[in-house]
């Protein structure tokens, strides 16, 4: 009876896990990019008035 090649199955399992993690990472990046691509009028922009000034 033939024996199971454990190294092969382990390697295949690792490759599946890496592929799944990469897809998950890509989805998170896409979600993050979509949320950061809002129109500029919705986010308050940094102006010179908001920066602290040092009195002499």
N, C-alpha and C positions, 0 to 999 in steps of 0.2 A: 504494500500500500504506500502511496506517495505521501511524503510529509509536506506540511504547509510551510511555505517560505515566509517566515515571520518578518524578516527584514523588508521584504517587498511590500507586505501589507502595512507594516508600520510606516514605510516611506509614503505609500499612497494616502494613508490617513493624515500624515503630516502635510502633504501637498494640498489635500482637501481643506484642512484647517487653515493653512496660509491663504488659500484662495478665498475662503469665506471671510477671513479677517480683513483682507485687502478690499473686498467688495463692501464690507461694513465701513471701513475707513473712507472709501470713496463716497458712500452715501452721506456720511457725517460731514465731509468736506463740502459736498453739494448743498446740503441743508444749511450749513454755515454761510456759504457764499450767497445763497438765495436771501437769507435774512439780512446780510450786510449790504445787499444791493437795493436798498430802499431809496426813495427819492431824497435828495439832500435837504429839502425844506422840512422833512419830518424830524431830522436830527439837528439839535442846536449846534451851530458851528462855533469853534473857538475864535474869539476875537481878542484884540489887545486889551479891551476893557476887563476881561475876565482874568488876565494875568496879574499876579500880585506885584506891586511896585514897592520899592524900598525908598522911604522918605529920608532925605539927607539932612 
